[in-house]
Amino acid sequence: MCLVPGQGCLTCIPLLSHLRPVQQPGQVFLRDSKAFPQDGDGNAGAARSNECPQLCVCEIRPWFTPQSTYREATTVDCNDLRLTKIPSNLSSDTQVLLLQSNNIAKTTDELQQLFNLTELDFSQNNFTSIRDVGLSNLTQLTTLHLEENQITEMTDYCLQDLCNLQELYINHNQISSISANAFSGLKNLLRLHLNSNKLKVIDSRWFDSTPNLEILMIGENPVIGILDMNFKPLSNLRSLVLAGMYLTDIPGNALVGLDSLESLSFYDNKLVKVPQLALEKVPNLKFLDLNKNPIHKIQEGDFKNMLRLKELGINNMGELVSVDRYALDNLPELTKLEATNNPKLSYIHRLAFRNVPALESLMLNNNALNAVYQKTVESLPNLREISIHSNPLRCDCVIHWINSNKTNIRFMEPLSMFCAMPPEYRGQQVKEVLIQDSNEQCLPMISHETFPNHLNLDIGMTVFLDCRAMAEPEPEIYWVTPLGNKVTVESLSDKYKLSSEGTLEISNIQVEDSGRYTCVAQNIEGADTRVATIRVNGTLLDGTQVLKIYVKQAESHSILVSWKVNSNVMTSNLKWSSATMKIDNPHITYTARVPVDVHEYNLTHLQPSTDYEVCLTVSNIHQQTQRSCVNVTTKNAAFALDISDQETSTALAAVMGSMFAVISLASVSVYIAKRFKRKNYHHSLKKYMQKTSSIPLNELYPPLINLWEGDSEKDKDGSAETKPTQVDTSRSYYMCYCAKLNTVLTPVLNKKKERLVVEGLEPPLHQNRHCQEQLNKTLDSFSYEPPPSSVSIR
């Protein structure tokens, strides 16, 4: 019996491979035979039981050791017999016992006499526990197959008797738990297959007992994640397969200790970027499989310091859009790169390769590539073959080098290389198209797969919009925001940042950042554009409207409106034409020209509980007009009665105090009182209404006043044209308006008290010089006797 050292037992006897029998002349094992013919001496490993189990096949077969050394071994093949137990009459000389695809769930002592057994195959049976297999006496066993059973756990020391075991296949079971000492005693184990189980964690203590392990397959387990130092005890590991584990990230120190690792597979995971930091810890890696991961870009530094890398696979990546500048840098031993079947891969930078002198094979077929730059190929001095078939190639100056190829590079499947553009060449084979245009310059063409057409983001997120373009000469790339701001590499902004590759970074995105973002690629031949539309929390400005006006606040006597431009037009190209408020009551109309530094208006002195329509009209540099309107109803006056009374009293006291100080300094004694009394006269009076504003008076912009005295003057006033004014929408002001009211107000002259009272006219009137001048002219038109003292309405 083979026992583990340190457990009070004897050590294992080394495997004696030279004792394995070699087939002798005349020796053969027969199916269903009770006698086994042997040579004259009766030796050379004949079955000592002199019979073969019923329905089994017993013969000498070729056999390869775990080190791939050829041997011949006495083999009993009982596969696919639907056995429920092991045959009892097995020869003690049996070296390979095959019991695959049966219904065995437990053994008794059938294996105890098989001292020479080197390989045992119990795959596809019904074992639920390793201890039910009965492995206690198999000291010479080197290969054990237990895959595709129903094993659920591996307990401590469950394999401790198999001290010569070199290969353990326990994949495709239901194992969810492995004890820390489950592999104790397996110091000679070279290959371990644990893939396709139900493991949720990987415990580095498992590998303390397997210091010589060379191959570990542990993929297709629903692990929560790979941890730092997970594989540190495996200093001799040469191949690690972590496929199909839904891994989204690999910690930087996850591969520490794997100094001998040569092959690494991350096939079919959820990695969104190359695990650069982790790969730096395996400097001797030769083969890297990143296939079938949603990696978005291959970029500079991804394979830093991988000086021994020979083959790299980046195939079947559904989200891969570009291979950027210097993405494959300083890889002196790389001989083969496969980047195939990537449906969105539409751009490979002309300088994607730097210091890759040994590359011989470049596979780029079945992607979305429009072209491969000649400079890219020229940077690979040892390139022997290239595959770019099954791509939508553009047959212009960018790939002119293909037909004029004077190198020894061989194109794979050239008959599958077709032109997708320009239209006159569509569908033709590249080799048949003679691009005779001597022009070495081509229009930019943005790779449409480099970014999505639509994105729906949450507030506070940071988003990266990639824009890549191919052209000769290389194009300049910049972006235009929904507000028309141009973002270049040199732009300084807390919100936007543009990389030299063309990737726009938008930080801390908010609802107001939603809209259409336009990438522009431009060279001396022309420009190409591509638009990405962003929604934030599901909100998006109406894409059919260049201008959108909003109501920010509505009170009983005022409305605060704001507007936003939703276009790709530069701010410097926008010209405001007018801002007009219309209401359902035909007696009142507000008209004003929008000032230069405004994107908010406060419309005051409105009627409570009244429906209004507010419209804003703009024209751009091309004199194209855009108009946006919004309907709003003012609040009921009673809703804010108490508050307004208090505010009015406070404001009135402050104004009266200011007026008293001014009058004192001017030595003029003026007393103005307010009387609420309505009478009808046959004259009309223009009314100026302005809500008291808290902003400094010198910051008020004097709006255009349209006041007229009666229906006869409408045509005259309406004929005036306003010149469009350039607008910088970065600032906001509350603007005062003069209003034309078709309401008859009565001037009342009270000579006794020597004051002028105009009903409905509230102080202070000094806040707008233009309104006062118009009002004073109107007052002068009345015939009345002036009071003894001078009266000034301020």
C-alpha positions in Angstrom: 0.0 0.0 0.0 1.2 3.5 -0.9 1.0 5.9 2.0 1.8 9.6 2.4 5.1 10.4 4.2 4.7 12.1 7.5 1.5 10.1 8.2 3.4 7.3 10.0 3.4 5.2 6.9 5.9 3.9 4.3 6.7 6.0 1.3 5.6 5.1 -2.3 7.7 2.8 -4.4 8.7 4.6 -7.6 6.9 3.6 -10.7 8.8 0.8 -12.6 7.9 1.5 -16.1 10.5 -1.0 -17.4 8.4 -3.8 -16.0 5.6 -3.2 -18.4 5.3 -6.2 -20.7 6.1 -6.1 -24.4 4.1 -8.3 -26.6 5.8 -11.6 -27.3 5.5 -13.8 -30.4 2.3 -15.7 -30.4 0.8 -13.8 -27.5 -2.7 -12.3 -27.9 -5.7 -11.5 -25.6 -9.0 -12.6 -26.9 -12.6 -11.4 -26.3 -14.7 -13.9 -24.3 -11.8 -16.3 -24.2 -11.0 -18.4 -21.2 -7.5 -19.2 -22.3 -4.7 -16.8 -23.4 -2.2 -18.3 -25.8 1.4 -17.5 -24.6 4.8 -18.1 -25.9 6.7 -21.2 -25.0 8.2 -19.8 -21.8 4.8 -18.5 -20.5 6.1 -15.1 -19.5 6.2 -11.6 -21.0 3.1 -10.4 -19.1 0.4 -12.8 -20.1 -2.7 -12.6 -18.0 -2.2 -14.8 -15.0 -5.9 -15.5 -14.6 -5.7 -17.2 -18.0 -9.1 -15.7 -19.0 -10.6 -12.4 -20.1 -13.8 -11.0 -18.6 -16.9 -11.7 -20.6 -17.6 -9.2 -23.4 -14.4 -7.4 -22.7 -11.4 -7.2 -25.0 -8.0 -8.1 -23.7 -4.9 -7.4 -25.7 -1.5 -5.7 -25.9 -2.0 -2.1 -27.0 0.3 0.9 -27.6 0.3 3.2 -24.6 1.9 6.6 -24.0 3.2 7.8 -20.7 2.3 11.3 -19.4 5.6 12.4 -20.8 4.5 11.1 -24.2 6.9 8.1 -24.1 5.7 5.2 -26.2 5.0 1.9 -24.4 3.0 -1.3 -24.9 0.7 -2.4 -22.2 -1.6 -5.2 -21.3 -5.1 -3.7 -21.7 -8.5 -4.8 -20.7 -11.2 -2.9 -22.5 -14.7 -3.1 -21.0 -16.0 0.2 -22.3 -19.7 0.7 -23.1 -21.0 -2.6 -21.6 -23.5 -1.1 -19.2 -21.7 -2.8 -16.3 -22.9 -2.1 -12.8 -19.7 -3.6 -11.2 -16.2 -4.4 -12.1 -15.6 -7.9 -13.5 -14.1 -10.2 -10.9 -11.7 -12.2 -13.0 -9.2 -9.5 -13.9 -5.6 -10.5 -14.4 -3.2 -9.1 -11.9 -0.9 -8.2 -14.8 -3.4 -5.8 -16.2 -1.8 -2.4 -16.8 -4.6 -0.5 -18.5 -8.2 -1.0 -17.4 -10.9 0.8 -19.4 -14.4 0.9 -17.9 -15.7 4.0 -19.6 -19.5 4.5 -20.1 -20.8 2.0 -17.7 -23.2 2.3 -14.7 -20.7 1.6 -11.9 -21.3 3.6 -8.7 -19.1 1.7 -6.2 -16.3 -0.9 -6.1 -15.5 -3.4 -3.4 -12.2 -5.2 -3.6 -12.0 -5.9 -7.3 -9.0 -3.5 -7.8 -7.0 -4.6 -4.8 -4.9 -7.2 -6.7 -4.1 -5.0 -9.7 -0.6 -4.1 -8.4 0.7 -3.3 -11.9 -2.2 -1.1 -13.0 -0.9 2.2 -14.5 -4.1 3.6 -16.1 -7.7 3.4 -14.9 -10.6 4.9 -16.8 -13.9 5.3 -14.8 -15.2 8.2 -16.9 -18.9 8.4 -17.6 -20.1 6.3 -14.7 -22.2 7.0 -11.6 -19.7 7.6 -8.8 -20.7 10.3 -6.3 -17.6 10.1 -4.1 -13.9 9.4 -4.8 -13.7 7.1 -1.8 -16.2 4.8 -3.5 -13.7 4.1 -6.3 -11.5 2.0 -4.1 -8.0 3.3 -4.9 -6.1 2.3 -1.8 -3.7 -0.3 -3.3 -3.0 1.2 -6.7 0.6 2.4 -6.0 1.7 2.2 -9.7 -1.3 4.2 -11.0 -0.2 7.1 -13.2 -3.4 8.1 -15.0 -6.9 8.3 -13.4 -10.0 9.2 -15.4 -13.0 10.2 -13.3 -14.6 12.8 -15.6 -18.3 12.9 -16.2 -19.5 11.2 -13.0 -21.6 12.7 -10.2 -18.9 13.5 -7.7 -19.8 16.5 -5.6 -16.8 17.0 -3.3 -13.2 16.2 -2.6 -12.4 15.6 1.0 -9.0 15.7 2.7 -6.5 12.9 1.8 -9.0 11.3 -0.6 -6.2 10.5 -3.0 -3.3 10.0 -0.7 -2.5 6.5 -1.8 -1.8 7.5 -5.4 1.7 8.8 -4.8 2.8 8.0 -8.4 -0.2 9.6 -10.0 0.7 12.0 -12.8 -2.6 12.7 -14.5 -5.9 13.3 -12.8 -9.0 13.9 -14.9 -11.9 14.9 -12.7 -13.5 17.4 -14.9 -17.2 17.6 -15.8 -18.5 16.5 -12.4 -20.6 18.4 -9.8 -17.8 19.3 -7.5 -18.6 22.4 -5.4 -16.2 21.8 -2.5 -12.5 20.9 -2.4 -10.9 20.6 1.0 -7.5 22.2 1.6 -5.7 18.8 1.7 -7.7 17.0 -0.9 -4.6 16.6 -3.1 -2.3 15.6 -0.3 0.2 13.0 -1.4 0.2 13.9 -5.1 3.7 15.3 -5.2 4.3 13.7 -8.7 1.1 15.0 -10.2 1.8 16.7 -13.6 -1.7 17.3 -15.1 -4.9 18.2 -13.3 -8.2 18.7 -15.0 -10.8 20.4 -12.7 -12.7 22.2 -15.4 -16.5 22.1 -15.8 -17.4 21.7 -12.2 -19.3 24.0 -9.7 -16.3 25.6 -7.9 -16.9 29.1 -6.7 -13.5 29.7 -5.2 -9.9 28.7 -6.0 -7.8 28.0 -2.9 -4.1 28.2 -3.2 -3.7 25.6 -0.4 -4.9 22.9 -2.9 -1.6 23.3 -4.7 0.7 23.1 -1.8 0.8 19.3 -2.3 1.4 19.5 -6.0 4.6 21.4 -6.5 5.5 19.6 -9.8 2.2 20.3 -11.5 2.7 21.4 -15.1 -0.8 21.6 -16.6 -3.9 23.0 -14.8 -7.3 23.2 -16.4 -9.7 24.8 -14.1 -12.0 26.7 -16.5 -15.8 26.6 -16.8 -16.3 26.9 -13.1 -18.6 29.7 -11.7 -15.9 31.2 -9.6 -16.6 34.6 -8.0 -13.2 35.7 -9.2 -9.5 35.1 -9.3 -7.5 36.3 -6.3 -4.0 37.6 -5.8 -1.5 34.8 -5.3 -4.0 32.1 -6.3 -1.4 30.0 -8.1 1.8 31.0 -6.2 2.8 27.4 -5.2 2.9 26.3 -8.8 6.3 27.4 -9.8 6.6 24.6 -12.3 3.3 25.2 -14.0 3.7 25.5 -17.8 0.1 25.7 -19.0 -2.9 27.3 -17.3 -6.4 27.3 -18.7 -8.9 29.7 -17.2 -11.5 29.5 -19.9 -15.3 30.1 -19.6 -15.3 31.4 -16.1 -17.1 34.7 -16.6 -14.1 36.6 -15.4 -14.4 40.4 -15.7 -11.1 41.3 -14.3 -7.7 39.7 -13.4 -6.0 41.2 -10.3 -2.5 42.4 -10.9 -0.9 39.8 -8.6 -3.1 36.9 -9.6 -0.3 35.1 -11.6 2.5 35.8 -9.2 4.7 32.7 -8.8 4.1 31.2 -12.2 7.7 31.8 -13.3 7.6 28.8 -15.7 4.3 29.5 -17.3 4.4 29.3 -21.1 0.8 29.0 -22.2 -2.2 30.9 -20.8 -5.8 30.8 -21.9 -8.5 33.3 -21.0 -10.8 32.0 -23.7 -14.5 32.9 -23.4 -14.5 35.2 -20.4 -15.9 38.7 -19.9 -12.7 40.7 -19.9 -13.2 44.2 -21.2 -9.5 45.0 -21.4 -6.2 43.2 -21.6 -5.1 42.2 -18.1 -1.8 44.1 -18.5 -0.7 44.1 -14.9 -1.3 40.4 -14.4 0.5 39.5 -17.6 3.6 41.4 -16.5 4.1 38.8 -13.8 4.5 35.9 -16.3 7.6 37.1 -18.3 8.2 33.7 -19.9 4.8 33.4 -21.5 4.9 32.1 -25.1 1.2 31.5 -26.0 -1.6 33.8 -25.0 -5.3 33.1 -25.8 -7.6 36.1 -25.3 -10.2 34.8 -27.8 -13.9 35.4 -27.3 -13.7 38.3 -24.7 -15.5 41.6 -25.0 -12.3 43.6 -25.1 -13.0 46.9 -26.7 -9.6 48.1 -27.8 -6.0 46.8 -28.1 -3.9 49.7 -27.0 -0.4 50.8 -26.2 1.1 49.0 -23.2 -1.3 46.0 -23.2 1.5 43.5 -23.8 4.3 45.4 -22.2 7.5 43.4 -21.4 6.2 40.1 -22.9 9.6 39.5 -24.6 9.0 35.7 -25.0 5.6 35.8 -26.5 5.4 33.8 -29.7 1.7 33.5 -30.6 -1.2 35.8 -29.7 -4.9 35.1 -30.3 -7.5 37.8 -30.3 -10.3 36.1 -32.3 -14.1 36.1 -32.0 -14.2 39.3 -30.0 -17.7 40.8 -30.4 -16.7 44.3 -29.1 -13.2 44.7 -30.4 -13.2 47.9 -32.6 -9.6 48.9 -33.0 -5.9 48.1 -32.6 -4.4 51.4 -31.7 -1.0 52.9 -32.1 1.9 50.9 -30.6 -0.6 48.3 -29.4 1.9 45.6 -30.2 5.2 47.0 -29.1 8.5 45.4 -28.3 7.5 41.8 -28.9 10.8 40.5 -30.4 9.8 36.8 -30.6 6.2 37.2 -31.7 5.8 35.1 -34.9 2.0 34.7 -35.3 -0.9 37.0 -34.6 -4.5 35.9 -35.2 -7.2 38.6 -35.1 -10.1 37.1 -37.0 -13.9 36.9 -36.9 -14.2 40.2 -35.0 -17.4 41.7 -36.4 -16.6 45.3 -35.2 -12.9 45.4 -35.8 -12.7 48.2 -38.4 -9.5 50.0 -37.6 -5.8 49.1 -37.3 -3.5 52.0 -36.8 -0.7 52.5 -39.3 1.7 52.3 -36.4 0.0 49.5 -34.5 3.3 47.4 -34.7 6.6 48.7 -33.4 9.6 46.5 -32.9 8.0 43.3 -33.9 10.7 41.9 -36.1 9.9 38.2 -36.1 6.2 38.3 -37.1 5.7 35.9 -40.0 1.9 35.3 -40.0 -0.7 38.0 -39.7 -4.3 36.8 -39.8 -6.9 39.6 -40.2 -9.7 37.9 -42.1 -13.4 38.1 -41.4 -13.4 41.5 -39.7 -14.9 44.8 -40.6 -11.7 46.3 -41.9 -11.8 48.8 -44.8 -8.1 48.7 -45.3 -4.7 47.8 -44.0 -2.1 50.6 -44.3 1.0 49.9 -46.4 3.0 51.4 -43.6 1.7 48.8 -41.2 3.0 46.0 -43.5 6.3 47.7 -44.0 6.9 47.8 -40.3 7.0 44.0 -40.2 10.2 43.1 -42.0 9.8 39.3 -41.6 6.2 39.0 -42.6 5.6 36.0 -44.9 1.8 35.7 -45.1 -1.2 38.0 -44.5 -4.9 37.2 -44.5 -7.3 40.1 -45.1 -10.0 38.4 -47.1 -13.7 38.6 -46.1 -13.4 42.3 -45.1 -15.4 45.2 -46.7 -12.3 46.7 -48.4 -12.2 50.2 -49.9 -10.5 50.1 -53.2 -8.7 53.5 -53.3 -5.3 54.8 -52.6 -5.2 53.3 -49.1 -4.8 49.8 -50.4 -3.2 50.6 -53.7 -0.1 48.9 -52.4 -1.8 45.5 -52.6 -1.9 45.5 -56.4 1.5 46.9 -56.6 3.0 44.5 -54.1 6.6 44.0 -54.8 7.4 42.0 -51.7 7.4 38.2 -51.0 4.3 38.5 -48.8 1.7 35.9 -49.7 -2.0 36.8 -49.5 -4.2 34.1 -48.1 -7.3 33.3 -50.2 -6.9 36.2 -52.6 -10.1 35.2 -54.5 -12.1 36.1 -51.4 -10.8 39.7 -51.3 -13.6 41.9 -52.6 -14.2 45.7 -52.9 -17.0 47.2 -50.9 -16.4 50.8 -52.0 -16.4 53.0 -54.0 -19.7 52.1 -55.6 -18.2 51.6 -59.1 -15.9 48.8 -57.7 -18.4 47.2 -55.3 -18.3 43.4 -55.6 -15.2 43.2 -57.7 -12.2 41.2 -56.7 -9.4 43.4 -55.4 -6.9 41.8 -57.8 -9.1 42.7 -60.8 -9.4 46.4 -59.9 -6.7 48.5 -61.4 -6.4 51.6 -59.3 -4.8 53.9 -61.9 -5.4 57.1 -60.1 -2.0 58.5 -59.3 -3.4 60.6 -56.5 -1.9 59.4 -53.2 -4.4 61.2 -51.1 -7.8 59.8 -50.0 -10.8 61.2 -48.2 -11.1 60.3 -44.5 -13.5 57.5 -43.7 -14.6 57.1 -40.1 -14.9 53.5 -39.0 -18.6 53.2 -38.3 -18.1 50.3 -35.8 -15.8 52.2 -33.5 -18.7 53.6 -31.4 -22.4 52.9 -31.1 -25.1 55.1 -32.6 -26.9 55.3 -29.3 -25.9 55.2 -25.6 -28.2 55.3 -22.5 -26.2 56.4 -19.4 -26.8 57.1 -15.8 -26.0 60.4 -14.1 -22.4 60.6 -12.9 -21.0 58.1 -15.2 -17.8 58.6 -17.3 -18.2 57.6 -20.9 -15.6 57.1 -23.7 -16.6 57.6 -27.3 -14.1 56.2 -29.8 -13.6 57.7 -33.2 -11.1 56.2 -35.7 -10.6 57.2 -39.3 -8.5 56.0 -42.2 -7.2 58.3 -44.9 -4.1 59.5 -46.7 -2.7 61.7 -45.3 -3.7 60.8 -41.7 -6.7 62.9 -40.7 -7.1 65.2 -37.7 -9.9 64.2 -35.4 -12.0 66.5 -33.2 -15.5 66.3 -31.7 -18.4 68.7 -31.6 -20.7 68.6 -28.5 -24.5 69.0 -28.6 -24.0 72.7 -27.7 -21.7 73.2 -30.6 -18.4 73.4 -28.7 -15.4 72.0 -30.5 -13.2 69.6 -28.5 -9.7 69.0 -29.7 -6.6 67.4 -28.2 -5.5 70.8 -27.0 -8.8 71.7 -25.4 -8.8 72.3 -21.7 -12.0 71.3 -20.0 -13.1 69.6 -16.8 -15.9 67.9 -18.7 -14.3 66.8 -22.0 -10.9 65.3 -22.8 -9.8 64.0 -26.3 -7.0 61.5 -26.7 -4.6 61.6 -29.6 -6.3 58.5 -30.9 -9.7 60.2 -31.2 -11.4 59.0 -28.0 -13.6 61.5 -26.3 -13.9 61.2 -22.6 -17.0 62.8 -20.9 -16.7 63.0 -17.1 -19.5 63.1 -14.6 -22.2 63.1 -17.2 -25.5 65.0 -16.4 -28.9 65.2 -18.1 -27.9 68.5 -19.8 -25.0 66.6 -21.4 -27.4 64.5 -23.4 -27.6 65.0 -27.1 -25.7 64.4 -30.4 -22.0 64.2 -30.3 -20.3 64.5 -33.7 -16.9 63.1 -34.6 -15.2 65.0 -37.4 -12.2 63.5 -39.3 -10.5 66.0 -41.6 -7.5 66.2 -43.9 -6.6 68.2 -47.0 -9.0 66.1 -49.1 -12.1 66.7 -47.1 -13.9 65.5 -44.0 -16.1 62.7 -42.7 -18.5 62.8 -39.7 -20.1 60.3 -37.4 -22.7 60.9 -34.8 -23.3 59.2 -31.4 -26.5 60.1 -29.5 -26.4 60.0 -25.7 -29.4 59.7 -23.4 -28.9 60.4 -19.7 -31.4 58.7 -17.4 -33.5 58.1 -20.5 -33.6 61.8 -21.4 -32.6 63.2 -24.8 -33.3 66.5 -26.4 -35.6 66.1 -29.3 -33.3 65.2 -32.1 -35.5 66.8 -34.7 -35.3 70.2 -33.0 -32.3 72.4 -33.1 -33.7 74.6 -30.3 -35.6 73.6 -27.2 -37.3 76.0 -24.8 -38.2 75.0 -21.2 -40.2 76.5 -18.3 -38.0 76.5 -15.3 -40.4 78.3 -12.9 -44.0 79.6 -13.1 -45.5 82.0 -10.5 -48.8 83.9 -10.5 -47.3 87.0 -12.1 -44.0 85.7 -13.8 -42.6 82.9 -15.8 -38.9 82.0 -16.0 -37.9 80.3 -19.3 -34.7 78.7 -20.4 -33.5 77.3 -23.7 -30.9 75.0 -25.1 -29.4 74.4 -28.5 -29.5 70.8 -29.7 -27.3 70.7 -32.8 -23.9 70.2 -34.1 -23.6 73.9 -35.2 -20.7 75.8 -33.7 -21.8 78.4 -31.1 -20.0 81.1 -33.1 -22.3 80.3 -36.1 -25.5 80.9 -34.2 -27.5 84.1 -34.5 -30.5 84.9 -32.3 -33.3 86.6 -34.3 -36.0 87.3 -31.7 -37.7 86.1 -28.6 -41.5 86.5 -28.6 -44.0 85.8 -26.0 -47.6 85.3 -27.0 -50.6 84.8 -24.7 -54.1 83.7 -25.3 -55.4 87.2 -24.3 -55.0 89.2 -27.5 -54.6 92.5 -25.6 -51.1 91.7 -24.4 -48.0 90.8 -26.5 -44.4 90.9 -25.4 -41.7 91.3 -28.0 -38.0 91.6 -27.3 -34.6 90.9 -29.0 -32.6 88.4 -27.1 -29.3 89.9 -25.7 -25.9 88.6 -26.3 -25.2 86.9 -23.0 -28.6 85.3 -22.2 -30.1 81.9 -22.2 -32.8 82.6 -19.5 -35.6 85.1 -19.5 -37.9 86.1 -16.6 -41.2 87.3 -18.0 -42.9 89.5 -15.4 -46.2 91.3 -14.6 -48.3 88.5 -16.1 -51.9 87.8 -15.1 -52.7 85.0 -12.7 -54.3 81.8 -13.9 -53.7 82.7 -17.5 -52.5 80.5 -20.4 -49.4 81.8 -22.2 -47.4 80.6 -25.2 -43.7 81.5 -25.1 -41.8 81.2 -28.4 -38.1 81.6 -29.2 -36.9 82.0 -32.8 -33.3 81.7 -33.9 -31.4 81.7 -37.1 -28.0 80.3 -37.8 -25.2 81.5 -40.1 -27.0 80.1 -43.1 -30.1 82.1 -42.2 -31.9 78.9 -41.4 -34.7 79.5 -38.9 -35.5 77.4 -35.9 -38.4 78.0 -33.6 -39.4 76.4 -30.3 -42.5 77.1 -28.2 -43.9 76.1 -24.9 -47.3 76.5 -23.3 -47.5 77.5 -19.6 -50.2 78.6 -17.2 -49.5 81.1 -14.4 -50.4 80.2 -10.9 -53.5 81.4 -9.1 -53.0 84.7 -7.3 -54.4 83.4 -4.0 -51.7 80.7 -3.9 -49.0 83.2 -3.2 -51.0 86.0 -1.6 -49.5 86.0 1.8 -46.0 85.6 0.6 -46.4 88.3 -2.1 -47.9 90.8 0.4 -44.9 90.4 2.7 -42.4 90.7 -0.1 -44.1 93.7 -1.6 -44.0 95.5 1.7 -40.4 94.8 2.2 -39.4 95.8 -1.3 -41.5 99.0 -1.1 -39.8 100.1 2.1 -36.4 99.6 0.6 -37.3 101.5 -2.5 -38.8 104.4 -0.6 -35.7 104.6 1.6 -33.5 104.9 -1.5 -35.7 107.5 -3.1 -35.7 109.6 0.0 -31.9 109.6 0.0 -31.7 110.7 -3.6 -34.3 113.4 -3.2 -32.5 114.8 -0.1 -29.2 115.1 -1.9 -30.9 116.9 -4.8 -32.8 119.2 -2.5 -36.1 118.1 -4.1 -39.0 117.1 -1.9 -41.2 114.6 -3.7 -43.9 112.5 -2.3 -45.4 109.7 -4.4 -48.4 107.8 -3.2 -50.2 104.9 -4.6 -54.1 105.0 -5.1 -56.0 102.1 -6.5 -58.9 103.7 -8.5 -60.0 102.8 -12.1 -61.8 105.4 -14.3 -62.4 105.6 -18.1 -61.0 108.4 -20.1 -60.8 108.9 -23.9 -57.0 108.9 -24.0 -54.6 106.0 -23.9 -51.5 105.7 -21.8 -48.6 103.3 -22.2 -48.0 101.2 -19.1 -44.6 100.1 -18.0 -44.5 97.2 -15.6 -41.3 95.8 -14.1 -40.8 93.5 -11.2 -38.2 94.6 -8.7 -34.9 92.8 -9.4 -32.2 92.0 -7.0 -29.4 92.3 -9.5 -27.3 95.4 -9.9 -28.9 98.0 -12.1 -25.8 98.5 -14.2 -26.0 94.9 -15.4 -29.5 95.2 -16.8 -29.7 94.9 -20.6 -32.1 97.5 -22.1 -34.4 95.4 -24.3 -36.0 96.5 -27.5 -39.3 98.2 -26.5 -42.3 97.9 -28.8 -44.9 100.3 -27.5 -47.7 101.7 -29.4 -50.7 103.9 -28.7 -53.7 102.4 -30.4 -54.6 100.2 -33.2 -53.5 102.8 -35.8 -49.8 102.4 -34.8 -49.6 98.6 -35.0 -48.5 98.5 -38.6 -45.9 101.2 -38.0 -44.3 99.5 -35.0 -44.6 96.0 -36.5 -42.6 97.0 -39.5 -39.4 97.5 -37.5 -36.8 94.8 -38.1 -34.3 93.6 -35.6 -30.8 92.7 -36.6 -29.7 89.2 -35.5 -27.3 89.3 -32.6 -24.6 86.7 -31.9 -25.3 84.9 -28.6 -22.9 83.4 -26.1 -25.2 81.0 -24.1 -22.8 80.8 -21.2 -24.5 83.4 -19.0 -28.0 84.1 -17.7 -29.8 87.3 -16.7 -33.2 88.2 -15.5 -34.5 90.7 -18.0 -37.1 93.3 -17.6 -39.7 94.0 -20.3 -41.9 96.9 -21.4 -45.3 95.7 -22.2 -48.0 97.0 -24.6 -51.3 96.8 -22.8 -54.5 97.6 -24.6 -55.9 98.8 -21.3 -57.0 102.4 -20.7 -55.3 103.9 -17.7 -56.3 107.3 -16.2 -53.9 110.0 -15.1 -55.4 111.9 -12.2 -54.1 115.3 -11.3 -54.5 116.1 -7.7 -53.4 119.8 -7.5 -54.2 120.0 -3.9 -51.8 117.4 -2.8 -49.4 118.2 -5.7 -48.9 114.7 -6.9 -49.5 112.6 -10.0 -51.1 109.3 -9.5 -51.4 106.8 -12.3 -53.5 103.8 -11.5 -51.7 100.5 -11.8 -48.2 102.2 -12.0 -46.1 100.9 -9.2 -42.7 102.3 -8.0 -39.9 102.1 -8.5 -39.8 103.4 -12.0 -36.2 104.4 -12.1 -35.0 100.9 -13.1 -35.3 101.4 -16.8 -34.3 104.7 -18.4 -35.8 103.8 -21.8 -39.2 102.8 -20.3 -39.3 106.0 -18.3 -38.5 108.2 -21.4 -41.4 106.6 -23.3 -43.7 107.0 -20.4 -42.7 110.7 -19.9 -43.4 111.4 -23.6 -46.9 109.9 -23.1 -47.5 112.0 -20.0 -46.5 115.2 -21.9 -49.2 114.6 -24.4 -51.9 115.2 -21.8 -53.3 118.6 -21.3 -53.2 119.5 -17.6 -51.9 122.3 -15.5 -48.5 121.5 -13.9 -48.4 121.5 -10.2 -46.6 124.3 -8.4 -43.5 122.0 -7.8 -41.6 119.9 -10.3 -42.8 116.3 -10.6 -40.4 113.6 -11.8 -41.4 110.0 -12.3 -38.4 107.8 -11.6 
